[in-house]
Amino acid sequence: MPDLIRAFIAVTLPEPLAGFVFEVQQTLKAHGLRIAWVPHGNVHLTLKFLGDIEPADIDPIVAVIAECARRIVPLILSASGLGVFPDLRRPRVVWLGLTGDMPRLIAFQQDLDTRLVAFGKGRFKPEERPFKGHLTLGRIKARLDAGMLVKALRETGQVQSHTFTVDAVHLIQSRLTPSGSIYTPLGRVVLGGPANDLC
């Protein structure tokens, strides 16, 4: 049996947006919060976490992404606002929000989710919560002083990046290692265009 591949579908961040995200992380980090920060270059916009797939699934999944992507033109977004999941009483994730062409991004994600659930025939579960496009900055794995977190978020301020264009979506392999996740692109699909196999 072939080795399984832990995979997800996401939008990777262009420069200088990745640099902007790193600066926000550094500002928050200066408050001394015990947060496992996502490494520079690993921050992305997740559209669908697939879990374990087989190598033979790669091309069909890329084809499903391409079918959805043909229906949508590139999106214009910006990163704006900070928050936590699920809430400040028991925070687990610190995130950076998104604004711009959000209705079309949400429609694209919902189309992708629906088609992948149908393709997977029970292997890929539909999303249980409404999609909220965001960039995960860090994960909180231990108890945290909520007051310190609120102070850090407030003092960091109403962050706002320049606009950026989302013109492609990636199927990405995630390998978990003791030093963190290693991401490898498996396929790339241009919005409004054809898929490019990276294998």
N, C-alpha and C positions, 0 to 999 in steps of 0.2 A: 504494500500500500504506500503511495507517495506521501512524503512529508506534507503536513498541513501548513498553510500560510495564514498567519493572523493579519487581517487586512481591513482597511477602511477607505472610504471615498472622501476626498477633501479638496479644498482650494488652498494652494500654497501661497505664501505671502511674497509679493515683490519687494525689492528695495525701492524706495527708502522706508516702506511701511514696517518691514522687519526691524529696522533700526529704531523707528519710533516706538514700537512695542518694547524693545529692549530698554529704552530710556524710561518708559513707564515702569517696567519691572524694577529697574535700578532705584527709582524714586521710592517705590514702595518698600524695597528691600532695606533701604536706609533706616526704616523705622524698627528694624530688628525683629520682625515678625517671624515666627517659626513656620515657614511655608516652603514647600518643595517647588521651586520655580522651574517652569518649563524652559529647557535650554534654548539659547538663541539659535534660530534656524529651525527649531522644531514646532514653533507655534503655527497653527493652521486653523482653517475654518472647516470643521468636520460637517459633512453632509449625511453620512451614513456609516456607522460602525457595523462591519459584517461579521466579525469574529473569525473563526477558522474556515478557510476555504481550501479546495484542492487546486493544484496547478492547472488542471483542465478547466477550472471555472474562470480563469483569468480572461480569456478571449470573449466568452459569452457575457461576462459582467461588463467588460469594456464596451461591448456592442449595445448592452442595455443603456449604459451611460450615454453613448453616442446617439441613441434613439431619442432620449430626453433632450440632449444638448442641441440637436438639430432644430428644436422648436423654440429656442431662445437665443437672443442676441447678447453680446457682452453686457455685463452689469457694472454700474458705477456705484461704489460704496465708499464709506469712510469709517474709521474706527472712532468711536465716541462713547464716553461714559464708562464708569467702573461699577461693578456689582459683585455679588456672591451668590452661589447656589448652595443649599436651597434657600437659606435666609441667614440673617445676622446672628440668630440665636444658636444655630449649629452650622456654621459655615464649613463647606468642604472644598469649594472651588472659587477662586478669584478670577473674574473675567473682565474682558474689555468688550463693550458692546459695538454694534454696527448700525449705521444709518445709510440711507440712500435708496437704491432700488430693492428694498426689502420685500414688497409684495411679490415681485417677480422671482426673487431668490426663494421665498417660501413656496411659491407655486412649483418651481423647479424641483425643490427638495421633496415636496409631496408627490410629484410625478415619479421621481426617482425611487422613492420609498415604495410606492404602489407597484411599480414594475418589478422591482427587485424581490418583493414579497411573492409576487406571482411567479417569477422565474425560479426562486428558491424552493418552491413547493413545500413550505413549512420550515425550511432551514433558516431563513431570515425573517425575524419577527418585525411586525410593523412598529413604528415608534409609538410609545405609550403617551408621551407628552407632546404638546404642540411644539413645533420646531422654533427655537430661539437662536438665531444666528449669533455666534459670539466667538471670541478668541480666548482660550484658556491660558491664563498667565501663570497660575500656580495652583497646587493642591495642598489642602490643610489636612494633615494626617494625625495631629494630636490636638488636645484642647488648646484653645487660643483665647486670650483676653479680648472679649468683644469690644471693649472700650478702646483698646489699642488699635484694633482693626478699623473701627469707625473713624478714629482720629487720623490714621494713615490714609484712608480713602478720601476723607474730607480735605486733608492738607495737600494731597496730590492734585485735587481740583478736577474741574470739568475738562478732561483731556479731549482733544479733537485732532485727528490726523488730517492730512490732505486727502483728497479723493484718490482712489485707485481703481483700476479696471480689472474685473474678473472676466477673463476671456478663455479660461481653460479649467478643467477639472481633472484630478488625478486619482487613479487607483493606487494605493500605497500599502506596502508591506510594513508591518511593525514587528521588529524583533526585540524582545525584552531581554536586557542584560543587567548585571549588577550595577553598572554605571549609568543606566538609563535606557530609554528606547532608541533604537536605530531604525530610521525610516528609509525605505528604498522604493522609488517609483516603479510600478509595474505596467502602467498604461496611462496615456494622456489623451484627453478628448477636448477639442476646441469647441467653444460654444458657437453654434451656427455652422460648424464644419465637421470634417472627418475625424476619426480616431487615429491615434498614432501608437502602435504597439511598441513598448520599450523593452520587451523581454528579449 
